[in-house]
């Protein structure tokens, strides 16, 4: 199982970026929760997206011999 995760780490991170962006979009168009709570959750999703996205690039450019 560990080898599977290690082999597909970049794909998993890309999937998580997509999940964060989907939740961000859905929160952006919803009117169900209050404005302050919605703004807080939108910011958390946006920050999580950028953290995962830049961490993915760090793996790509810093350690390509381990991942490939």
mmCIF file of the N, C-alpha and C atoms, coordinates in Angstrom:
data_MODEL
# 
_entry.id   MODEL 
# 
loop_
_atom_site.group_PDB 
_atom_site.id 
_atom_site.type_symbol 
_atom_site.label_atom_id 
_atom_site.label_alt_id 
_atom_site.label_comp_id 
_atom_site.label_asym_id 
_atom_site.label_entity_id 
_atom_site.label_seq_id 
_atom_site.pdbx_PDB_ins_code 
_atom_site.Cartn_x 
_atom_site.Cartn_y 
_atom_site.Cartn_z 
_atom_site.occupancy 
_atom_site.B_iso_or_equiv 
_atom_site.pdbx_formal_charge 
_atom_site.auth_seq_id 
_atom_site.auth_comp_id 
_atom_site.auth_asym_id 
_atom_site.auth_atom_id 
_atom_site.pdbx_PDB_model_num 
ATOM 1   N N  . UNK A 1 1  ? 0.820   -1.191 0.000   1.00 0.00 ? 1  UNK A N  1 
ATOM 2   C CA . UNK A 1 1  ? 0.000   0.000  0.000   1.00 0.00 ? 1  UNK A CA 1 
ATOM 3   C C  . UNK A 1 1  ? 0.864   1.254  0.000   1.00 0.00 ? 1  UNK A C  1 
ATOM 4   N N  . UNK A 1 2  ? 1.961   1.195  0.771   1.00 0.00 ? 2  UNK A N  1 
ATOM 5   C CA . UNK A 1 2  ? 2.854   2.342  0.833   1.00 0.00 ? 2  UNK A CA 1 
ATOM 6   C C  . UNK A 1 2  ? 3.483   2.615  -0.530  1.00 0.00 ? 2  UNK A C  1 
ATOM 7   N N  . UNK A 1 3  ? 3.825   1.573  -1.251  1.00 0.00 ? 3  UNK A N  1 
ATOM 8   C CA . UNK A 1 3  ? 4.409   1.756  -2.583  1.00 0.00 ? 3  UNK A CA 1 
ATOM 9   C C  . UNK A 1 3  ? 3.410   2.367  -3.554  1.00 0.00 ? 3  UNK A C  1 
ATOM 10  N N  . UNK A 1 4  ? 2.144   1.980  -3.423  1.00 0.00 ? 4  UNK A N  1 
ATOM 11  C CA . UNK A 1 4  ? 1.103   2.554  -4.278  1.00 0.00 ? 4  UNK A CA 1 
ATOM 12  C C  . UNK A 1 4  ? 0.956   4.053  -4.030  1.00 0.00 ? 4  UNK A C  1 
ATOM 13  N N  . UNK A 1 5  ? 0.936   4.446  -2.763  1.00 0.00 ? 5  UNK A N  1 
ATOM 14  C CA . UNK A 1 5  ? 0.808   5.870  -2.430  1.00 0.00 ? 5  UNK A CA 1 
ATOM 15  C C  . UNK A 1 5  ? 2.038   6.631  -2.899  1.00 0.00 ? 5  UNK A C  1 
ATOM 16  N N  . UNK A 1 6  ? 3.198   6.051  -2.706  1.00 0.00 ? 6  UNK A N  1 
ATOM 17  C CA . UNK A 1 6  ? 4.433   6.721  -3.125  1.00 0.00 ? 6  UNK A CA 1 
ATOM 18  C C  . UNK A 1 6  ? 4.499   6.867  -4.643  1.00 0.00 ? 6  UNK A C  1 
ATOM 19  N N  . UNK A 1 7  ? 4.024   5.878  -5.365  1.00 0.00 ? 7  UNK A N  1 
ATOM 20  C CA . UNK A 1 7  ? 4.056   5.931  -6.824  1.00 0.00 ? 7  UNK A CA 1 
ATOM 21  C C  . UNK A 1 7  ? 3.037   6.924  -7.373  1.00 0.00 ? 7  UNK A C  1 
ATOM 22  N N  . UNK A 1 8  ? 1.941   7.108  -6.678  1.00 0.00 ? 8  UNK A N  1 
ATOM 23  C CA . UNK A 1 8  ? 0.872   7.974  -7.171  1.00 0.00 ? 8  UNK A CA 1 
ATOM 24  C C  . UNK A 1 8  ? 0.699   9.245  -6.342  1.00 0.00 ? 8  UNK A C  1 
ATOM 25  N N  . UNK A 1 9  ? 1.743   9.670  -5.665  1.00 0.00 ? 9  UNK A N  1 
ATOM 26  C CA . UNK A 1 9  ? 1.653   10.819 -4.771  1.00 0.00 ? 9  UNK A CA 1 
ATOM 27  C C  . UNK A 1 9  ? 1.266   12.091 -5.514  1.00 0.00 ? 9  UNK A C  1 
ATOM 28  N N  . UNK A 1 10 ? 1.853   12.339 -6.653  1.00 0.00 ? 10 UNK A N  1 
ATOM 29  C CA . UNK A 1 10 ? 1.541   13.559 -7.399  1.00 0.00 ? 10 UNK A CA 1 
ATOM 30  C C  . UNK A 1 10 ? 0.115   13.539 -7.934  1.00 0.00 ? 10 UNK A C  1 
ATOM 31  N N  . UNK A 1 11 ? -0.365  12.371 -8.327  1.00 0.00 ? 11 UNK A N  1 
ATOM 32  C CA . UNK A 1 11 ? -1.745  12.263 -8.797  1.00 0.00 ? 11 UNK A CA 1 
ATOM 33  C C  . UNK A 1 11 ? -2.737  12.491 -7.664  1.00 0.00 ? 11 UNK A C  1 
ATOM 34  N N  . UNK A 1 12 ? -2.413  11.983 -6.480  1.00 0.00 ? 12 UNK A N  1 
ATOM 35  C CA . UNK A 1 12 ? -3.278  12.198 -5.328  1.00 0.00 ? 12 UNK A CA 1 
ATOM 36  C C  . UNK A 1 12 ? -3.317  13.677 -4.973  1.00 0.00 ? 12 UNK A C  1 
ATOM 37  N N  . UNK A 1 13 ? -2.178  14.333 -5.026  1.00 0.00 ? 13 UNK A N  1 
ATOM 38  C CA . UNK A 1 13 ? -2.143  15.763 -4.724  1.00 0.00 ? 13 UNK A CA 1 
ATOM 39  C C  . UNK A 1 13 ? -2.923  16.571 -5.758  1.00 0.00 ? 13 UNK A C  1 
ATOM 40  N N  . UNK A 1 14 ? -2.860  16.164 -7.010  1.00 0.00 ? 14 UNK A N  1 
ATOM 41  C CA . UNK A 1 14 ? -3.638  16.838 -8.041  1.00 0.00 ? 14 UNK A CA 1 
ATOM 42  C C  . UNK A 1 14 ? -5.128  16.628 -7.828  1.00 0.00 ? 14 UNK A C  1 
ATOM 43  N N  . UNK A 1 15 ? -5.517  15.423 -7.425  1.00 0.00 ? 15 UNK A N  1 
ATOM 44  C CA . UNK A 1 15 ? -6.916  15.154 -7.114  1.00 0.00 ? 15 UNK A CA 1 
ATOM 45  C C  . UNK A 1 15 ? -7.392  16.014 -5.946  1.00 0.00 ? 15 UNK A C  1 
ATOM 46  N N  . UNK A 1 16 ? -6.563  16.164 -4.917  1.00 0.00 ? 16 UNK A N  1 
ATOM 47  C CA . UNK A 1 16 ? -6.934  16.992 -3.774  1.00 0.00 ? 16 UNK A CA 1 
ATOM 48  C C  . UNK A 1 16 ? -7.050  18.459 -4.158  1.00 0.00 ? 16 UNK A C  1 
ATOM 49  N N  . UNK A 1 17 ? -6.208  18.927 -5.078  1.00 0.00 ? 17 UNK A N  1 
ATOM 50  C CA . UNK A 1 17 ? -6.343  20.303 -5.583  1.00 0.00 ? 17 UNK A CA 1 
ATOM 51  C C  . UNK A 1 17 ? -7.678  20.479 -6.298  1.00 0.00 ? 17 UNK A C  1 
ATOM 52  N N  . UNK A 1 18 ? -8.062  19.498 -7.067  1.00 0.00 ? 18 UNK A N  1 
ATOM 53  C CA . UNK A 1 18 ? -9.357  19.557 -7.743  1.00 0.00 ? 18 UNK A CA 1 
ATOM 54  C C  . UNK A 1 18 ? -10.516 19.544 -6.766  1.00 0.00 ? 18 UNK A C  1 
ATOM 55  N N  . UNK A 1 19 ? -10.403 18.759 -5.717  1.00 0.00 ? 19 UNK A N  1 
ATOM 56  C CA . UNK A 1 19 ? -11.459 18.721 -4.702  1.00 0.00 ? 19 UNK A CA 1 
ATOM 57  C C  . UNK A 1 19 ? -11.574 20.063 -3.990  1.00 0.00 ? 19 UNK A C  1 
ATOM 58  N N  . UNK A 1 20 ? -10.442 20.671 -3.662  1.00 0.00 ? 20 UNK A N  1 
ATOM 59  C CA . UNK A 1 20 ? -10.470 21.986 -3.022  1.00 0.00 ? 20 UNK A CA 1 
ATOM 60  C C  . UNK A 1 20 ? -11.080 23.042 -3.936  1.00 0.00 ? 20 UNK A C  1 
ATOM 61  N N  . UNK A 1 21 ? -10.745 22.999 -5.207  1.00 0.00 ? 21 UNK A N  1 
ATOM 62  C CA . UNK A 1 21 ? -11.300 23.991 -6.124  1.00 0.00 ? 21 UNK A CA 1 
ATOM 63  C C  . UNK A 1 21 ? -12.795 23.757 -6.358  1.00 0.00 ? 21 UNK A C  1 
ATOM 64  N N  . UNK A 1 22 ? -13.242 22.507 -6.347  1.00 0.00 ? 22 UNK A N  1 
ATOM 65  C CA . UNK A 1 22 ? -14.671 22.226 -6.498  1.00 0.00 ? 22 UNK A CA 1 
ATOM 66  C C  . UNK A 1 22 ? -15.456 22.734 -5.293  1.00 0.00 ? 22 UNK A C  1 
ATOM 67  N N  . UNK A 1 23 ? -14.931 22.493 -4.094  1.00 0.00 ? 23 UNK A N  1 
ATOM 68  C CA . UNK A 1 23 ? -15.600 22.988 -2.892  1.00 0.00 ? 23 UNK A CA 1 
ATOM 69  C C  . UNK A 1 23 ? -15.586 24.514 -2.872  1.00 0.00 ? 23 UNK A C  1 
ATOM 70  N N  . UNK A 1 24 ? -14.484 25.109 -3.311  1.00 0.00 ? 24 UNK A N  1 
ATOM 71  C CA . UNK A 1 24 ? -14.403 26.568 -3.397  1.00 0.00 ? 24 UNK A CA 1 
ATOM 72  C C  . UNK A 1 24 ? -15.492 27.113 -4.321  1.00 0.00 ? 24 UNK A C  1 
ATOM 73  N N  . UNK A 1 25 ? -15.650 26.510 -5.483  1.00 0.00 ? 25 UNK A N  1 
ATOM 74  C CA . UNK A 1 25 ? -16.670 26.974 -6.433  1.00 0.00 ? 25 UNK A CA 1 
ATOM 75  C C  . UNK A 1 25 ? -18.070 26.806 -5.861  1.00 0.00 ? 25 UNK A C  1 
ATOM 76  N N  . UNK A 1 26 ? -18.342 25.659 -5.230  1.00 0.00 ? 26 UNK A N  1 
ATOM 77  C CA . UNK A 1 26 ? -19.665 25.434 -4.668  1.00 0.00 ? 26 UNK A CA 1 
ATOM 78  C C  . UNK A 1 26 ? -19.962 26.384 -3.507  1.00 0.00 ? 26 UNK A C  1 
ATOM 79  N N  . UNK A 1 27 ? -18.948 26.679 -2.701  1.00 0.00 ? 27 UNK A N  1 
ATOM 80  C CA . UNK A 1 27 ? -19.149 27.649 -1.629  1.00 0.00 ? 27 UNK A CA 1 
ATOM 81  C C  . UNK A 1 27 ? -19.350 29.054 -2.177  1.00 0.00 ? 27 UNK A C  1 
ATOM 82  N N  . UNK A 1 28 ? -18.732 29.338 -3.292  1.00 0.00 ? 28 UNK A N  1 
ATOM 83  C CA . UNK A 1 28 ? -18.849 30.663 -3.889  1.00 0.00 ? 28 UNK A CA 1 
ATOM 84  C C  . UNK A 1 28 ? -20.270 30.935 -4.381  1.00 0.00 ? 28 UNK A C  1 
ATOM 85  N N  . UNK A 1 29 ? -20.962 29.907 -4.857  1.00 0.00 ? 29 UNK A N  1 
ATOM 86  C CA . UNK A 1 29 ? -22.296 30.121 -5.414  1.00 0.00 ? 29 UNK A CA 1 
ATOM 87  C C  . UNK A 1 29 ? -23.414 29.829 -4.419  1.00 0.00 ? 29 UNK A C  1 
ATOM 88  N N  . UNK A 1 30 ? -23.095 29.294 -3.241  1.00 0.00 ? 30 UNK A N  1 
ATOM 89  C CA . UNK A 1 30 ? -24.146 28.947 -2.292  1.00 0.00 ? 30 UNK A CA 1 
ATOM 90  C C  . UNK A 1 30 ? -24.637 30.171 -1.533  1.00 0.00 ? 30 UNK A C  1 
ATOM 91  N N  . UNK A 1 31 ? -25.866 30.105 -1.090  1.00 0.00 ? 31 UNK A N  1 
ATOM 92  C CA . UNK A 1 31 ? -26.445 31.150 -0.249  1.00 0.00 ? 31 UNK A CA 1 
ATOM 93  C C  . UNK A 1 31 ? -26.998 30.535 1.036   1.00 0.00 ? 31 UNK A C  1 
ATOM 94  N N  . UNK A 1 32 ? -26.653 29.295 1.320   1.00 0.00 ? 32 UNK A N  1 
ATOM 95  C CA . UNK A 1 32 ? -27.222 28.547 2.431   1.00 0.00 ? 32 UNK A CA 1 
ATOM 96  C C  . UNK A 1 32 ? -26.642 28.979 3.777   1.00 0.00 ? 32 UNK A C  1 
ATOM 97  N N  . UNK A 1 33 ? -25.341 29.252 3.840   1.00 0.00 ? 33 UNK A N  1 
ATOM 98  C CA . UNK A 1 33 ? -24.709 29.617 5.112   1.00 0.00 ? 33 UNK A CA 1 
ATOM 99  C C  . UNK A 1 33 ? -24.513 31.126 5.166   1.00 0.00 ? 33 UNK A C  1 
ATOM 100 N N  . UNK A 1 34 ? -24.207 31.620 6.347   1.00 0.00 ? 34 UNK A N  1 
ATOM 101 C CA . UNK A 1 34 ? -24.052 33.069 6.523   1.00 0.00 ? 34 UNK A CA 1 
ATOM 102 C C  . UNK A 1 34 ? -22.823 33.578 5.766   1.00 0.00 ? 34 UNK A C  1 
ATOM 103 N N  . UNK A 1 35 ? -22.813 34.857 5.531   1.00 0.00 ? 35 UNK A N  1 
ATOM 104 C CA . UNK A 1 35 ? -21.745 35.474 4.727   1.00 0.00 ? 35 UNK A CA 1 
ATOM 105 C C  . UNK A 1 35 ? -20.378 35.368 5.401   1.00 0.00 ? 35 UNK A C  1 
ATOM 106 N N  . UNK A 1 36 ? -20.315 35.596 6.698   1.00 0.00 ? 36 UNK A N  1 
ATOM 107 C CA . UNK A 1 36 ? -19.012 35.543 7.380   1.00 0.00 ? 36 UNK A CA 1 
ATOM 108 C C  . UNK A 1 36 ? -18.467 34.121 7.430   1.00 0.00 ? 36 UNK A C  1 
ATOM 109 N N  . UNK A 1 37 ? -19.348 33.156 7.701   1.00 0.00 ? 37 UNK A N  1 
ATOM 110 C CA . UNK A 1 37 ? -18.898 31.760 7.736   1.00 0.00 ? 37 UNK A CA 1 
ATOM 111 C C  . UNK A 1 37 ? -18.494 31.295 6.347   1.00 0.00 ? 37 UNK A C  1 
ATOM 112 N N  . UNK A 1 38 ? -19.248 31.692 5.340   1.00 0.00 ? 38 UNK A N  1 
ATOM 113 C CA . UNK A 1 38 ? -18.932 31.317 3.966   1.00 0.00 ? 38 UNK A CA 1 
ATOM 114 C C  . UNK A 1 38 ? -17.581 31.899 3.550   1.00 0.00 ? 38 UNK A C  1 
ATOM 115 N N  . UNK A 1 39 ? -17.327 33.141 3.897   1.00 0.00 ? 39 UNK A N  1 
ATOM 116 C CA . UNK A 1 39 ? -16.054 33.779 3.568   1.00 0.00 ? 39 UNK A CA 1 
ATOM 117 C C  . UNK A 1 39 ? -14.883 33.070 4.244   1.00 0.00 ? 39 UNK A C  1 
ATOM 118 N N  . UNK A 1 40 ? -15.077 32.660 5.500   1.00 0.00 ? 40 UNK A N  1 
ATOM 119 C CA . UNK A 1 40 ? -14.016 31.961 6.228   1.00 0.00 ? 40 UNK A CA 1 
ATOM 120 C C  . UNK A 1 40 ? -13.707 30.609 5.594   1.00 0.00 ? 40 UNK A C  1 
ATOM 121 N N  . UNK A 1 41 ? -14.731 29.869 5.228   1.00 0.00 ? 41 UNK A N  1 
ATOM 122 C CA . UNK A 1 41 ? -14.519 28.543 4.636   1.00 0.00 ? 41 UNK A CA 1 
ATOM 123 C C  . UNK A 1 41 ? -13.932 28.675 3.232   1.00 0.00 ? 41 UNK A C  1 
ATOM 124 N N  . UNK A 1 42 ? -14.354 29.686 2.484   1.00 0.00 ? 42 UNK A N  1 
ATOM 125 C CA . UNK A 1 42 ? -13.777 29.936 1.161   1.00 0.00 ? 42 UNK A CA 1 
ATOM 126 C C  . UNK A 1 42 ? -12.288 30.220 1.278   1.00 0.00 ? 42 UNK A C  1 
ATOM 127 N N  . UNK A 1 43 ? -11.907 31.047 2.247   1.00 0.00 ? 43 UNK A N  1 
ATOM 128 C CA . UNK A 1 43 ? -10.480 31.346 2.436   1.00 0.00 ? 43 UNK A CA 1 
ATOM 129 C C  . UNK A 1 43 ? -9.695  30.106 2.851   1.00 0.00 ? 43 UNK A C  1 
ATOM 130 N N  . UNK A 1 44 ? -10.281 29.269 3.708   1.00 0.00 ? 44 UNK A N  1 
ATOM 131 C CA . UNK A 1 44 ? -9.595  28.038 4.099   1.00 0.00 ? 44 UNK A CA 1 
ATOM 132 C C  . UNK A 1 44 ? -9.397  27.110 2.912   1.00 0.00 ? 44 UNK A C  1 
ATOM 133 N N  . UNK A 1 45 ? -10.403 26.980 2.066   1.00 0.00 ? 45 UNK A N  1 
ATOM 134 C CA . UNK A 1 45 ? -10.278 26.128 0.878   1.00 0.00 ? 45 UNK A CA 1 
ATOM 135 C C  . UNK A 1 45 ? -9.257  26.692 -0.099  1.00 0.00 ? 45 UNK A C  1 
ATOM 136 N N  . UNK A 1 46 ? -9.249  27.993 -0.265  1.00 0.00 ? 46 UNK A N  1 
ATOM 137 C CA . UNK A 1 46 ? -8.291  28.621 -1.168  1.00 0.00 ? 46 UNK A CA 1 
ATOM 138 C C  . UNK A 1 46 ? -6.859  28.448 -0.667  1.00 0.00 ? 46 UNK A C  1 
ATOM 139 N N  . UNK A 1 47 ? -6.660  28.619 0.620   1.00 0.00 ? 47 UNK A N  1 
ATOM 140 C CA . UNK A 1 47 ? -5.327  28.426 1.199   1.00 0.00 ? 47 UNK A CA 1 
ATOM 141 C C  . UNK A 1 47 ? -4.894  26.969 1.085   1.00 0.00 ? 47 UNK A C  1 
ATOM 142 N N  . UNK A 1 48 ? -5.815  26.039 1.341   1.00 0.00 ? 48 UNK A N  1 
ATOM 143 C CA . UNK A 1 48 ? -5.487  24.610 1.219   1.00 0.00 ? 48 UNK A CA 1 
ATOM 144 C C  . UNK A 1 48 ? -5.128  24.265 -0.219  1.00 0.00 ? 48 UNK A C  1 
ATOM 145 N N  . UNK A 1 49 ? -5.859  24.838 -1.174  1.00 0.00 ? 49 UNK A N  1 
ATOM 146 C CA . UNK A 1 49 ? -5.553  24.597 -2.581  1.00 0.00 ? 49 UNK A CA 1 
ATOM 147 C C  . UNK A 1 49 ? -4.131  25.043 -2.917  1.00 0.00 ? 49 UNK A C  1 
ATOM 148 N N  . UNK A 1 50 ? -3.787  26.258 -2.520  1.00 0.00 ? 50 UNK A N  1 
ATOM 149 C CA . UNK A 1 50 ? -2.451  26.763 -2.850  1.00 0.00 ? 50 UNK A CA 1 
ATOM 150 C C  . UNK A 1 50 ? -1.350  26.005 -2.121  1.00 0.00 ? 50 UNK A C  1 
ATOM 151 N N  . UNK A 1 51 ? -1.586  25.597 -0.878  1.00 0.00 ? 51 UNK A N  1 
ATOM 152 C CA . UNK A 1 51 ? -0.574  24.811 -0.168  1.00 0.00 ? 51 UNK A CA 1 
ATOM 153 C C  . UNK A 1 51 ? -0.307  23.479 -0.867  1.00 0.00 ? 51 UNK A C  1 
ATOM 154 N N  . UNK A 1 52 ? -1.358  22.788 -1.243  1.00 0.00 ? 52 UNK A N  1 
ATOM 155 C CA . UNK A 1 52 ? -1.186  21.499 -1.920  1.00 0.00 ? 52 UNK A CA 1 
ATOM 156 C C  . UNK A 1 52 ? -0.569  21.697 -3.301  1.00 0.00 ? 52 UNK A C  1 
ATOM 157 N N  . UNK A 1 53 ? -1.017  22.734 -4.006  1.00 0.00 ? 53 UNK A N  1 
ATOM 158 C CA . UNK A 1 53 ? -0.528  23.000 -5.355  1.00 0.00 ? 53 UNK A CA 1 
ATOM 159 C C  . UNK A 1 53 ? 0.974   23.310 -5.361  1.00 0.00 ? 53 UNK A C  1 
ATOM 160 N N  . UNK A 1 54 ? 1.408   24.174 -4.460  1.00 0.00 ? 54 UNK A N  1 
ATOM 161 C CA . UNK A 1 54 ? 2.827   24.520 -4.416  1.00 0.00 ? 54 UNK A CA 1 
ATOM 162 C C  . UNK A 1 54 ? 3.672   23.401 -3.820  1.00 0.00 ? 54 UNK A C  1 
ATOM 163 N N  . UNK A 1 55 ? 3.109   22.620 -2.929  1.00 0.00 ? 55 UNK A N  1 
ATOM 164 C CA . UNK A 1 55 ? 3.826   21.457 -2.422  1.00 0.00 ? 55 UNK A CA 1 
ATOM 165 C C  . UNK A 1 55 ? 4.035   20.435 -3.531  1.00 0.00 ? 55 UNK A C  1 
ATOM 166 N N  . UNK A 1 56 ? 3.054   20.308 -4.402  1.00 0.00 ? 56 UNK A N  1 
ATOM 167 C CA . UNK A 1 56 ? 3.185   19.411 -5.555  1.00 0.00 ? 56 UNK A CA 1 
ATOM 168 C C  . UNK A 1 56 ? 4.320   19.868 -6.469  1.00 0.00 ? 56 UNK A C  1 
ATOM 169 N N  . UNK A 1 57 ? 4.387   21.174 -6.723  1.00 0.00 ? 57 UNK A N  1 
ATOM 170 C CA . UNK A 1 57 ? 5.484   21.692 -7.540  1.00 0.00 ? 57 UNK A CA 1 
ATOM 171 C C  . UNK A 1 57 ? 6.831   21.524 -6.852  1.00 0.00 ? 57 UNK A C  1 
ATOM 172 N N  . UNK A 1 58 ? 6.875   21.647 -5.541  1.00 0.00 ? 58 UNK A N  1 
ATOM 173 C CA . UNK A 1 58 ? 8.121   21.428 -4.815  1.00 0.00 ? 58 UNK A CA 1 
ATOM 174 C C  . UNK A 1 58 ? 8.598   19.985 -4.989  1.00 0.00 ? 58 UNK A C  1 
ATOM 175 N N  . UNK A 1 59 ? 7.689   19.035 -4.952  1.00 0.00 ? 59 UNK A N  1 
ATOM 176 C CA . UNK A 1 59 ? 8.060   17.645 -5.191  1.00 0.00 ? 59 UNK A CA 1 
ATOM 177 C C  . UNK A 1 59 ? 8.532   17.428 -6.628  1.00 0.00 ? 59 UNK A C  1 
ATOM 178 N N  . UNK A 1 60 ? 7.890   18.081 -7.563  1.00 0.00 ? 60 UNK A N  1 
ATOM 179 C CA . UNK A 1 60 ? 8.258   17.893 -8.963  1.00 0.00 ? 60 UNK A CA 1 
ATOM 180 C C  . UNK A 1 60 ? 9.660   18.439 -9.232  1.00 0.00 ? 60 UNK A C  1 
ATOM 181 N N  . UNK A 1 61 ? 9.950   19.625 -8.745  1.00 0.00 ? 61 UNK A N  1 
ATOM 182 C CA . UNK A 1 61 ? 11.202  20.284 -9.100  1.00 0.00 ? 61 UNK A CA 1 
ATOM 183 C C  . UNK A 1 61 ? 12.356  20.002 -8.153  1.00 0.00 ? 61 UNK A C  1 
ATOM 184 N N  . UNK A 1 62 ? 12.086  19.531 -6.928  1.00 0.00 ? 62 UNK A N  1 
ATOM 185 C CA . UNK A 1 62 ? 13.173  19.333 -5.969  1.00 0.00 ? 62 UNK A CA 1 
ATOM 186 C C  . UNK A 1 62 ? 13.678  17.897 -5.952  1.00 0.00 ? 62 UNK A C  1 
ATOM 187 N N  . UNK A 1 63 ? 12.810  16.916 -6.085  1.00 0.00 ? 63 UNK A N  1 
ATOM 188 C CA . UNK A 1 63 ? 13.225  15.522 -5.969  1.00 0.00 ? 63 UNK A CA 1 
ATOM 189 C C  . UNK A 1 63 ? 12.677  14.683 -7.117  1.00 0.00 ? 63 UNK A C  1 
ATOM 190 N N  . UNK A 1 64 ? 13.048  14.963 -8.341  1.00 0.00 ? 64 UNK A N  1 
ATOM 191 C CA . UNK A 1 64 ? 12.478  14.177 -9.436  1.00 0.00 ? 64 UNK A CA 1 
ATOM 192 C C  . UNK A 1 64 ? 13.043  12.755 -9.503  1.00 0.00 ? 64 UNK A C  1 
ATOM 193 N N  . UNK A 1 65 ? 14.250  12.491 -9.001  1.00 0.00 ? 65 UNK A N  1 
ATOM 194 C CA . UNK A 1 65 ? 14.825  11.159 -9.089  1.00 0.00 ? 65 UNK A CA 1 
ATOM 195 C C  . UNK A 1 65 ? 14.152  10.177 -8.136  1.00 0.00 ? 65 UNK A C  1 
ATOM 196 N N  . UNK A 1 66 ? 13.593  10.646 -7.031  1.00 0.00 ? 66 UNK A N  1 
ATOM 197 C CA . UNK A 1 66 ? 12.904  9.751  -6.092  1.00 0.00 ? 66 UNK A CA 1 
ATOM 198 C C  . UNK A 1 66 ? 11.533  9.373  -6.642  1.00 0.00 ? 66 UNK A C  1 
ATOM 199 N N  . UNK A 1 67 ? 10.857  10.336 -7.247  1.00 0.00 ? 67 UNK A N  1 
ATOM 200 C CA . UNK A 1 67 ? 9.499   10.083 -7.708  1.00 0.00 ? 67 UNK A CA 1 
ATOM 201 C C  . UNK A 1 67 ? 9.447   9.311  -9.013  1.00 0.00 ? 67 UNK A C  1 
ATOM 202 N N  . UNK A 1 68 ? 10.431  9.375  -9.815  1.00 0.00 ? 68 UNK A N  1 
ATOM 203 C CA . UNK A 1 68 ? 10.370  8.710  -11.109 1.00 0.00 ? 68 UNK A CA 1 
ATOM 204 C C  . UNK A 1 68 ? 11.215  7.477  -11.031 1.00 0.00 ? 68 UNK A C  1 
# 
